[in-house]
Amino acid sequence: MEKNELPDFPATEFAAFSTAKMSYFLPYTSLTTVEQIKTFFGEDFGKKADVVNDQLVVLGSEGWEPVQKGLIIAKFTNNKYKIIDVDYYRRDFNDPIIDSEGKGIY
């Protein structure tokens, strides 16, 4: 059975504010689909992110990096991506923006 490694976050893409800028996030769990990944990255899929041998990889400031389940992919206003953990998220961002059913709004 698949497990949601990030139960305190929406299962799909969502937005949140840091100081004054909107950022977008994709919680990466066993429940994340390739379609959700392609939607999140949009035109950047294949350029700044890809799925290779069932492994999501993202091009960040340090080069290509595999993404482990239970982490969060952040997309910043400068169109750069960063893989972060829950502690980093809680320290630097407000609560996810969600609808009444707990689904992420973006």
C-alpha positions as CSV (number, residue, x, y, z in Angstrom):
1,M,0.0,0.0,0.0
2,E,1.3,3.4,-0.9
3,K,2.0,5.8,2.0
4,N,1.8,9.6,2.2
5,E,5.1,10.5,3.8
6,L,3.9,14.1,4.2
7,P,0.5,13.8,5.9
8,D,0.4,17.4,7.1
9,F,0.5,18.8,3.6
10,P,-1.9,18.7,0.6
11,A,-1.4,15.7,-1.6
12,T,-1.0,17.9,-4.7
13,E,0.6,21.2,-5.7
14,F,-0.1,24.2,-3.4
15,A,1.0,27.8,-2.8
16,A,2.2,29.6,0.3
17,F,3.7,32.9,1.2
18,S,7.2,33.6,2.6
19,T,7.7,37.1,3.9
20,A,6.0,38.8,0.9
21,K,6.5,36.5,-2.1
22,M,4.3,33.6,-3.3
23,S,6.1,30.3,-3.8
24,Y,4.7,27.0,-5.2
25,F,5.3,23.6,-3.7
26,L,4.9,20.0,-4.7
27,P,5.0,17.5,-1.8
28,Y,6.8,14.4,-3.2
29,T,5.4,11.2,-1.7
30,S,4.5,7.7,-2.9
31,L,1.2,9.1,-3.9
32,T,2.7,11.7,-6.3
33,T,1.9,10.8,-9.9
34,V,4.0,11.5,-13.0
35,E,1.1,13.6,-14.3
36,Q,1.2,15.8,-11.1
37,I,5.0,16.2,-11.6
38,K,4.5,17.2,-15.3
39,T,1.8,19.7,-14.3
40,F,3.9,21.3,-11.5
41,F,7.0,21.7,-13.7
42,G,5.1,22.6,-16.9
43,E,7.4,23.7,-19.7
44,D,10.4,23.0,-17.3
45,F,9.7,19.3,-17.3
46,G,12.5,17.6,-19.3
47,K,14.7,20.7,-18.8
48,K,14.8,21.3,-15.1
49,A,13.1,18.1,-13.9
50,D,12.7,14.6,-15.3
51,V,11.8,11.1,-14.2
52,V,14.6,8.7,-15.0
53,N,14.2,5.0,-14.1
54,D,11.2,5.8,-11.8
55,Q,13.4,8.4,-10.0
56,L,12.4,12.1,-10.0
57,V,15.5,14.3,-10.5
58,V,15.5,18.1,-10.3
59,L,18.0,20.7,-11.6
60,G,18.8,23.0,-8.6
61,S,21.7,25.3,-7.8
62,E,23.9,22.3,-7.1
63,G,23.1,20.5,-10.4
64,W,20.8,17.5,-10.9
65,E,19.6,16.0,-7.7
66,P,17.4,13.0,-7.0
67,V,14.3,13.7,-5.0
68,Q,13.6,11.4,-2.1
69,K,10.0,10.7,-1.1
70,G,8.9,12.7,2.0
71,L,10.6,15.9,0.7
72,I,9.0,19.0,-0.9
73,I,9.9,20.7,-4.2
74,A,9.8,24.5,-4.0
75,K,9.4,26.7,-7.1
76,F,10.4,30.3,-6.4
77,T,9.3,33.4,-8.2
78,N,12.7,33.5,-10.0
79,N,11.7,30.2,-11.7
80,K,14.3,28.2,-9.7
81,Y,13.7,25.0,-7.8
82,K,14.9,23.7,-4.5
83,I,14.3,20.5,-2.7
84,I,13.5,21.1,0.9
85,D,12.4,19.2,4.0
86,V,9.5,19.9,6.4
87,D,11.8,21.7,8.9
88,Y,13.0,24.1,6.2
89,Y,9.4,24.7,5.1
90,R,8.1,25.3,8.6
91,R,10.9,27.7,9.3
92,D,10.6,29.9,6.1
93,F,7.0,29.6,4.9
94,N,3.4,30.1,6.1
95,D,0.8,27.3,6.2
96,P,-0.2,25.9,2.8
97,I,-3.1,27.7,1.1
98,I,-5.8,25.0,0.9
99,D,-9.5,24.7,0.1
100,S,-12.2,23.5,2.5
101,E,-11.4,19.9,1.6
102,G,-7.7,20.3,2.4
103,K,-6.6,20.3,-1.3
104,G,-3.9,22.7,-2.3
105,I,-4.7,25.9,-4.1
106,Y,-2.2,27.3,-6.6
